[in-house]
């Protein structure tokens, strides 16, 4: 099974979660982890599972404005901007996929998909969840979601909570196991 994990990350949290997921997915075959700006058609080609995630900004998927704001705020918050933060975000990537006729087109996007996000450790009612919007975009592309959208939590200083990276890897490992068992039946 080939899994492609695509992420958008501003301060490295979502990047770390995605990398750990890729390590978990590798237990079931090939796993590729790429930032959204490098998620080309060639990268997606042959994927059996597409896993997409990003940070939650203002209750949803980031926008060009929220991305610029996060980059500008990084020094004030003593945060390091992820090397791949500048450039295209998930919202633009999904728009480009749709604009280039990949929406619902068989063979262009993996049939199976999952969505995740990073968000502040508080009630989802208060923080929102980018993963819900990501899941909607994936369904609109014709993907079948194989898991409920998942959130990985950060603290108020924008650092992953202890154990969240391990949880991401375990989540991926369990999903591989579930998908493998289902294909055997």
Secondary structure, DSSP 8 states (H G I E B T S, - for coil): -EEEEEE--SSSHHHHHHHHHHHHHGGGSEEEEEEGGG--HHHHTT-SEEEEEEEEETBEE--HHHHHHHHHHTTTTT----TT-SS--HHHHHHHHHHTT-TT-TTTS-SEEEEEEEEESS-HHHHB-HHHHHHHHHHHTT-EESS--EEEEE-TTS-B-TTHHHHHHHHHHHHHHHHHHHHH-
